[in-house]
């Protein structure tokens, strides 16, 4: 199922490929015994979808995260550079996007912001305004001259010169149906999105959660989390909200398409794919 309806809003799942991480490196704080109850995670590696979402409301078409693009994550990429093609499968062109919302500034969430042309770097989505948390910008802009974060110069900084980047603080509304949910920890300004329409709700999580079993193990914080304690706190709060409000969860790193529900099974929170 590539799309779901939330009230009068439609959410489309699109992907920029798939990454494979060594399990012991991605969750370095865990022991093998922690994984034993979960037969689906018996292998030594974890595959993560590089997922994005398109939210189509009455007023705007919003792309959440732009994948890895041509950037190199330094790990095995099983598939790559599929975002634009996948968008077209759902009926969208780059010209259709009004807003590009970055949940945070890690490279697998900003990698298709810009495209190189004969005239230089140009916005991939020519009609869009781009949004990112000011807290993330303050951190990542300080790291821009380091090897690991040089991609910011290519994929984010040019948007400022073009007057296309809005740096927001805390909670804002992108449309009447779409508002931000601060979920710090993975990065200082990491932000999820709440979609609310006609009494129905969905949450696009970004990297507040990476794999489904974190819904029942919210204290599991992966190595990329900058502040693991804060990340765990944000995740617990977010999953509680999703469960309480019976909201749809849309998680970009879950197995495609990443839509599902969080329900109690034998008193344990469980992700059920839609």
C-alpha positions in Angstrom: 0.0 0.0 0.0 1.8 3.1 -1.3 -0.7 5.6 0.3 -3.2 6.0 3.1 -6.0 8.4 3.7 -6.1 10.5 6.9 -9.4 12.5 6.9 -9.1 14.6 3.8 -5.4 14.3 3.5 -3.4 11.6 1.7 0.0 10.3 2.6 2.2 8.6 0.1 5.3 6.5 0.9 8.3 6.9 -1.4 11.8 5.4 -1.0 15.3 6.4 -1.9 16.6 2.8 -1.5 17.8 0.6 1.3 20.8 0.5 3.7 22.2 -2.5 5.6 23.8 -1.8 9.0 25.8 -4.3 11.2 23.4 -4.8 14.1 26.1 -4.7 16.8 27.3 -1.3 15.5 23.9 0.3 15.0 22.7 -0.7 18.5 26.1 -0.9 20.2 24.8 -0.8 23.7 22.7 -3.9 23.4 23.7 -7.5 24.2 22.8 -10.5 22.0 20.4 -11.6 24.7 18.4 -8.4 24.2 17.6 -9.6 20.6 16.8 -13.2 21.5 13.0 -12.7 21.9 12.8 -11.2 18.4 13.2 -14.0 15.8 13.0 -11.5 12.9 16.3 -10.0 14.1 18.4 -13.2 14.3 20.8 -12.0 11.5 23.9 -9.9 12.2 22.6 -7.1 10.0 19.6 -4.7 9.9 18.1 -3.5 6.7 16.6 0.0 6.8 14.5 1.6 4.2 15.5 5.1 3.2 12.0 6.3 3.3 10.3 9.6 2.6 6.7 10.7 2.6 4.5 13.0 0.5 1.6 14.6 2.3 -1.0 16.0 0.0 -3.5 18.4 1.6 -6.0 20.8 0.0 -3.5 23.6 0.0 0.0 22.1 -0.3 2.0 19.1 -1.3 4.7 18.4 1.2 7.7 16.1 0.8 9.2 14.9 4.1 12.9 14.2 3.8 14.8 13.7 0.5 16.8 10.6 1.1 20.5 9.9 0.4 20.7 10.8 -3.2 24.3 10.4 -4.5 25.8 10.9 -1.0 27.8 8.1 0.5 26.7 6.8 3.9 29.8 4.6 4.1 27.8 1.4 4.5 26.3 -1.1 2.1 23.5 0.4 -0.1 21.3 -2.4 -1.4 19.4 0.1 -3.5 20.0 3.8 -4.1 18.9 7.0 -5.9 15.3 5.8 -6.4 13.4 8.8 -4.9 12.5 10.7 -8.0 11.4 7.5 -9.8 9.4 6.3 -6.9 7.7 9.7 -6.7 6.6 9.3 -10.3 5.1 5.9 -9.5 2.8 7.7 -7.1 2.0 10.4 -9.7 4.3 13.2 -8.5 7.0 15.2 -10.3 9.6 17.4 -8.7 7.6 20.5 -9.8 4.6 19.3 -7.7 6.3 19.8 -4.4 5.4 23.0 -2.5 7.3 22.3 0.7 10.3 20.1 1.5 10.4 19.4 5.2 13.6 18.0 6.7 13.1 16.1 10.0 16.8 16.6 10.7 20.1 17.2 8.9 21.6 13.7 8.7 22.8 13.0 5.1 20.2 10.3 4.4 17.4 12.8 4.9 18.8 15.7 2.8 20.6 14.0 -0.1 18.2 15.0 -2.9 17.7 18.6 -1.9 20.0 19.9 -4.7 20.9 18.6 -8.1 24.0 19.4 -10.1 23.5 20.9 -13.5 25.6 22.6 -16.2 24.9 25.9 -14.4 25.8 24.5 -11.0 23.8 23.3 -8.1 20.0 23.9 -8.4 17.1 23.0 -6.1 15.8 19.6 -7.1 12.3 20.8 -6.2 12.1 24.1 -8.0 8.8 25.3 -6.6 9.4 24.4 -3.0 10.3 26.2 0.1 12.5 24.1 2.5 12.1 23.8 6.2 14.5 22.7 9.0 14.8 23.1 12.7 16.9 26.1 13.8 18.5 23.9 16.5 19.7 21.4 13.9 21.1 24.2 11.7 23.0 25.8 14.6 24.8 22.5 15.3 25.4 21.3 11.8 26.5 24.6 10.4 29.4 24.5 12.9 30.5 21.2 11.5 30.2 22.2 7.9 34.0 22.2 7.3 34.5 18.7 8.7 34.8 15.7 6.4 31.7 13.9 7.8 29.4 17.0 7.3 30.7 18.6 4.1 27.5 17.5 2.4 25.8 20.4 4.2 27.7 22.8 1.9 26.2 21.0 -1.2 22.7 20.1 -0.1 21.6 22.7 2.5 23.7 25.9 2.5 22.8 26.9 -1.1 19.2 27.1 -0.1 20.0 30.0 2.3 21.6 32.0 -0.5 18.6 31.3 -2.7 16.2 32.5 0.1 14.5 29.1 0.1 15.4 27.8 3.6 13.1 28.5 6.6 14.7 27.7 10.0 11.9 27.2 12.5 11.7 26.9 16.3 9.7 24.3 18.1 6.1 23.9 17.0 4.8 25.4 13.7 2.0 24.7 11.3 2.8 23.9 7.7 -0.9 23.7 6.8 -4.1 23.5 8.7 -3.6 19.7 8.8 0.2 19.4 9.3 2.0 20.6 12.5 5.5 19.9 13.9 6.2 17.7 16.9 9.6 18.3 18.4 11.3 14.9 19.1 14.9 15.9 20.1 17.6 13.5 20.9 18.6 11.9 17.6 19.7 15.4 16.8 19.1 18.6 18.8 16.3 19.8 16.6 14.9 16.5 15.3 11.2 17.0 14.4 8.4 14.6 13.7 5.1 15.7 12.0 1.5 15.3 13.1 -1.2 15.1 10.4 -4.7 15.7 11.7 -7.8 15.8 9.5 -11.5 15.2 10.2 -10.8 13.5 13.5 -8.1 11.2 12.1 -4.4 11.4 12.9 -1.1 10.2 11.7 2.5 10.8 12.8 5.5 10.8 10.5 8.3 9.9 12.9 11.5 10.7 11.1 14.3 9.0 13.0 12.6 9.2 16.4 12.3 5.4 15.8 14.3 3.2 13.5 12.9 -0.4 13.9 9.5 -1.6 15.0 10.6 -3.3 18.2 11.7 0.1 19.6 7.9 0.7 20.1 8.1 -1.7 23.1 11.7 -0.9 23.9 11.8 2.8 23.8 15.0 2.8 25.8 16.9 1.2 22.9 18.8 4.2 21.4 20.9 3.5 18.3 24.5 4.8 17.9 23.5 7.7 15.6 21.4 9.3 18.4 23.4 12.3 19.6 21.7 12.3 23.0 20.5 8.8 23.8 18.7 9.6 27.0 16.8 12.4 25.4 16.1 10.3 22.3 14.6 7.6 24.5 12.4 10.1 26.3 11.2 11.6 23.0 10.5 8.1 21.6 8.5 7.1 24.7 6.4 10.2 24.6 5.8 9.8 20.8 4.8 6.2 21.0 2.5 6.8 23.9 0.8 9.6 21.9 0.4 7.4 18.8 -1.1 4.5 20.9 -3.4 6.8 22.9 -4.7 8.7 19.9 -5.0 5.6 17.7 -2.9 7.4 15.2 -1.3 5.9 12.1 2.5 5.7 12.3 4.5 6.4 9.2 8.2 5.5 9.8 10.6 6.0 7.0 13.2 3.4 8.2 10.6 0.6 8.7 10.1 -1.9 5.9 8.5 -0.1 3.0 5.9 1.5 3.0 6.3 2.0 6.8 2.6 2.5 7.6 1.0 0.8 10.6 -0.6 1.0 14.0 0.8 0.6 17.6 -1.4 -1.7 19.6 -1.1 -3.7 22.8 -0.6 -7.5 22.3 -0.3 -9.4 25.6 0.2 -6.1 27.4 3.1 -5.3 25.1 3.1 -2.4 22.5 3.4 -3.9 19.0 3.7 -2.5 15.6 1.2 -3.9 13.2 1.8 -3.0 9.5 -1.2 -1.6 7.6 
